[in-house]
Amino acid sequence: MFADVLGVPRVGIDDSFFALGGHSLLATRLIGRARAELGIELPIRKIFDLPTVSALAAWSQESAAPRRPGLRRMPVEE
């Protein structure tokens, strides 16, 4: 997700989101991707405090980051 949002070919687990060109608008895109693909609620402050894949992954596992249930199709009422 980091590489895709940042538009770079590769991101190492210890590369900083901001050192690779990230900024607040891209951080909001990353939040949306984390929500959609992983079902986690990632506060924007965490990206600033923990700007690497390894740090965010550790936070997600240790803090029991809030998870959202996946979207599911609902019947349409006439």
Backbone as ProteinMPNN parsed JSONL, in Angstrom:
{"seq_chain_A": "MFADVLGVPRVGIDDSFFALGGHSLLATRLIGRARAELGIELPIRKIFDLPTVSALAAWSQESAAPRRPGLRRMPVEE", "coords_chain_A": {"N_chain_A": [[0.822, -1.187, 0.0], [1.945, 1.235, 0.781], [3.872, 1.714, -1.299], [2.21, 1.89, -3.549], [0.51, 4.084, -2.933], [2.437, 6.074, -2.671], [3.538, 6.05, -5.165], [5.886, 4.768, -5.909], [8.272, 2.247, -6.923], [9.031, 0.377, -4.996], [9.011, -0.286, -1.467], [10.776, -0.493, 1.494], [10.486, -2.233, 4.647], [11.382, -0.593, 6.673], [11.531, 1.927, 5.621], [10.816, 5.383, 5.626], [7.637, 6.823, 5.328], [7.403, 9.556, 4.834], [9.982, 10.32, 4.082], [10.08, 9.183, 1.629], [8.571, 10.805, 0.092], [6.002, 11.193, 0.994], [3.098, 12.945, 2.218], [0.6, 14.877, 3.993], [-1.821, 14.654, 2.5], [-1.414, 12.357, 0.976], [-1.167, 10.631, 3.079], [-3.798, 10.495, 3.974], [-4.903, 9.087, 1.875], [-3.588, 6.659, 2.239], [-4.73, 5.886, 4.65], [-7.358, 5.429, 3.831], [-6.931, 3.244, 2.106], [-5.931, 1.353, 3.936], [-8.175, 0.995, 5.494], [-10.014, -0.012, 3.604], [-8.708, -2.311, 2.526], [-7.57, -3.732, 4.674], [-9.282, -3.449, 6.741], [-8.838, -1.879, 8.989], [-8.85, 0.846, 11.3], [-6.96, 3.512, 10.959], [-5.506, 6.028, 12.577], [-4.637, 9.281, 11.452], [-2.616, 10.561, 12.827], [-1.017, 8.47, 13.709], [0.436, 7.741, 11.441], [2.162, 9.863, 11.193], [3.532, 9.635, 13.629], [4.51, 7.024, 13.534], [6.047, 6.289, 10.978], [6.821, 4.121, 9.34], [6.459, 0.958, 7.627], [6.994, -1.265, 9.241], [6.741, -0.206, 11.867], [4.053, 0.676, 11.899], [2.755, -1.75, 11.451], [3.459, -3.171, 13.756], [2.212, -1.557, 15.702], [-0.444, -1.927, 14.924], [-0.841, -4.644, 15.518], [-0.171, -4.801, 18.27], [-1.776, -2.915, 19.561], [-4.301, -3.663, 19.153], [-5.749, -2.505, 17.0], [-8.661, -0.804, 15.998], [-10.993, -2.654, 14.149], [-12.856, -2.741, 11.18], [-15.889, -4.15, 10.047], [-16.088, -5.931, 6.954], [-17.451, -4.651, 3.882], [-20.66, -5.577, 2.754], [-22.943, -6.923, 0.405], [-26.195, -5.702, 0.233], [-29.676, -6.424, 0.116], [-31.73, -4.732, -2.252], [-34.396, -2.654, -1.62], [-37.571, -2.396, -3.042]], "CA_chain_A": [[0.0, 0.0, 0.0], [2.848, 2.394, 0.805], [4.443, 1.924, -2.629], [1.151, 2.309, -4.458], [0.092, 5.436, -2.569], [3.552, 6.988, -2.914], [3.928, 6.007, -6.574], [7.266, 4.282, -6.035], [8.244, 0.818, -7.242], [9.298, -0.502, -3.858], [9.201, 0.332, -0.155], [11.259, -1.415, 2.506], [9.675, -2.147, 5.869], [11.893, 0.457, 7.551], [11.571, 3.209, 4.907], [9.85, 6.356, 6.14], [6.607, 7.308, 4.413], [7.669, 10.956, 4.508], [11.258, 10.396, 3.364], [9.816, 8.728, 0.265], [7.736, 11.789, -0.592], [4.65, 11.249, 1.552], [2.629, 14.162, 2.876], [-0.684, 14.654, 4.668], [-2.868, 14.205, 1.574], [-1.141, 10.949, 0.676], [-1.454, 9.876, 4.304], [-5.238, 10.215, 4.001], [-5.117, 7.991, 0.916], [-3.12, 5.444, 2.897], [-5.763, 5.546, 5.635], [-8.465, 4.839, 3.089], [-6.519, 1.921, 1.64], [-5.863, 0.464, 5.105], [-9.56, 0.711, 5.876], [-10.648, -0.848, 2.575], [-8.032, -3.591, 2.294], [-7.249, -4.446, 5.91], [-10.366, -3.279, 7.697], [-8.41, -1.229, 10.237], [-8.963, 2.29, 11.44], [-5.618, 4.029, 11.18], [-5.537, 7.476, 12.788], [-3.589, 9.967, 10.691], [-1.511, 10.863, 13.748], [-0.134, 7.295, 13.777], [1.353, 7.762, 10.299], [3.204, 10.831, 11.529], [4.31, 9.114, 14.752], [5.083, 5.719, 13.173], [5.989, 6.414, 9.518], [7.332, 2.97, 8.59], [5.588, -0.219, 7.562], [7.224, -2.115, 10.415], [6.192, 0.44, 13.06], [2.586, 0.65, 11.824], [2.32, -3.139, 11.608], [3.588, -3.499, 15.181], [1.131, -0.85, 16.395], [-1.708, -2.583, 14.583], [-0.931, -5.915, 16.244], [-0.081, -4.607, 19.723], [-2.822, -2.06, 20.123], [-5.622, -4.165, 18.738], [-6.346, -1.415, 16.226], [-10.07, -1.083, 15.687], [-11.247, -3.267, 12.845], [-14.203, -2.533, 10.641], [-16.359, -5.29, 9.27], [-16.074, -5.706, 5.521], [-18.711, -4.296, 3.253], [-21.363, -6.707, 2.171], [-24.055, -6.537, -0.437], [-27.489, -5.729, 0.893], [-30.767, -6.426, -0.871], [-32.33, -3.435, -2.552], [-35.837, -2.662, -1.431], [-38.297, -1.741, -4.145]], "C_chain_A": [[0.87, 1.257, 0.0], [3.33, 2.709, -0.606], [3.387, 2.454, -3.591], [0.734, 3.748, -4.179], [1.187, 6.454, -2.9], [3.994, 7.023, -4.375], [5.382, 5.629, -6.777], [7.223, 2.776, -6.286], [8.357, -0.094, -6.035], [9.467, 0.291, -2.579], [9.672, -0.757, 0.791], [10.468, -1.224, 3.796], [10.145, -1.054, 6.831], [12.056, 1.8, 6.853], [10.474, 4.123, 5.438], [8.911, 6.822, 5.03], [6.949, 8.719, 3.936], [9.001, 11.144, 3.784], [11.094, 9.976, 1.907], [8.865, 9.66, -0.486], [6.324, 11.895, -0.077], [4.361, 12.597, 2.183], [1.214, 13.889, 3.384], [-1.78, 14.168, 3.717], [-2.667, 12.746, 1.183], [-1.391, 10.078, 1.896], [-2.945, 9.556, 4.394], [-5.598, 9.129, 2.992], [-4.705, 6.655, 1.528], [-4.145, 4.965, 3.928], [-6.942, 4.868, 4.951], [-8.145, 3.446, 2.591], [-6.459, 0.932, 2.788], [-7.255, 0.061, 5.548], [-10.19, -0.273, 4.891], [-10.028, -2.236, 2.478], [-7.785, -4.413, 3.559], [-8.348, -4.353, 6.962], [-9.946, -2.633, 8.998], [-8.613, 0.277, 10.166], [-7.586, 2.81, 11.853], [-5.702, 5.541, 11.363], [-4.379, 8.151, 12.05], [-2.379, 10.279, 11.571], [-0.518, 9.7, 13.824], [0.846, 7.273, 12.61], [2.483, 8.742, 10.566], [4.11, 10.314, 12.644], [5.08, 7.843, 14.39], [5.116, 5.602, 11.647], [6.521, 5.235, 8.703], [6.33, 1.819, 8.612], [5.752, -1.054, 8.827], [6.616, -1.507, 11.677], [4.662, 0.407, 13.057], [2.045, -0.765, 12.0], [2.386, -3.551, 13.073], [2.476, -2.826, 15.984], [-0.204, -1.55, 16.161], [-1.897, -3.875, 15.362], [-0.989, -5.717, 17.757], [-1.264, -3.859, 20.301], [-4.217, -2.576, 19.847], [-6.378, -3.041, 18.041], [-7.78, -1.768, 15.862], [-10.23, -1.628, 14.273], [-12.68, -2.991, 12.439], [-14.635, -3.796, 9.927], [-16.341, -4.939, 7.79], [-17.449, -5.325, 4.999], [-19.364, -5.544, 2.688], [-22.566, -6.187, 1.405], [-25.36, -6.691, 0.328], [-28.574, -5.757, -0.179], [-31.349, -5.03, -1.035], [-33.835, -3.557, -2.387], [-36.485, -1.875, -2.547], [-38.974, -0.488, -3.677]], "O_chain_A": [[0.57, 2.226, -0.697], [3.211, 3.846, -1.061], [3.656, 3.373, -4.364], [0.618, 4.547, -5.109], [0.896, 7.56, -3.354], [4.736, 7.918, -4.78], [6.034, 6.11, -7.703], [6.261, 2.107, -5.911], [7.839, -1.21, -6.044], [9.997, 1.402, -2.592], [9.053, -1.817, 0.888], [9.856, -0.177, 4.009], [9.389, -0.636, 7.708], [12.651, 2.719, 7.416], [9.346, 3.688, 5.67], [9.35, 7.17, 3.933], [6.797, 9.03, 2.755], [9.126, 12.044, 2.954], [11.884, 10.372, 1.051], [8.409, 9.331, -1.581], [5.514, 12.621, -0.654], [5.27, 13.3, 2.627], [0.695, 12.785, 3.219], [-2.596, 13.335, 4.111], [-3.63, 11.988, 1.071], [-1.781, 8.918, 1.766], [-3.319, 8.471, 4.839], [-6.507, 8.335, 3.237], [-5.388, 5.646, 1.356], [-4.39, 3.765, 4.053], [-7.458, 3.859, 5.433], [-8.995, 2.557, 2.644], [-6.89, -0.211, 2.639], [-7.485, -1.086, 5.931], [-10.822, -1.248, 5.296], [-10.746, -3.23, 2.36], [-7.791, -5.643, 3.517], [-8.342, -5.089, 7.949], [-10.615, -2.808, 10.016], [-8.552, 0.883, 9.096], [-7.122, 2.566, 12.967], [-5.945, 6.264, 10.396], [-3.263, 7.631, 12.037], [-1.243, 10.26, 11.097], [0.683, 9.918, 13.984], [1.981, 6.827, 12.775], [3.632, 8.484, 10.206], [5.322, 10.529, 12.609], [6.182, 7.62, 14.891], [4.295, 4.886, 11.073], [6.656, 5.348, 7.485], [5.476, 1.727, 9.495], [4.766, -1.498, 9.416], [6.029, -2.231, 12.481], [4.044, 0.143, 14.088], [1.001, -0.961, 12.623], [1.474, -4.207, 13.578], [1.867, -3.455, 16.85], [-0.991, -1.739, 17.089], [-3.002, -4.167, 15.819], [-1.762, -6.383, 18.445], [-1.702, -4.146, 21.415], [-5.204, -1.974, 20.272], [-7.486, -2.676, 18.431], [-8.072, -2.897, 15.466], [-9.651, -1.101, 13.324], [-13.593, -3.008, 13.264], [-13.822, -4.446, 9.269], [-16.553, -3.786, 7.416], [-18.473, -5.641, 5.605], [-18.687, -6.452, 2.205], [-23.126, -5.14, 1.728], [-25.588, -7.704, 0.99], [-28.409, -5.181, -1.254], [-31.443, -4.258, -0.081], [-34.465, -4.454, -2.948], [-35.999, -0.816, -2.943], [-39.63, 0.191, -4.467]]}, "name": "protein", "num_of_chains": 1, "seq": "MFADVLGVPRVGIDDSFFALGGHSLLATRLIGRARAELGIELPIRKIFDLPTVSALAAWSQESAAPRRPGLRRMPVEE"}
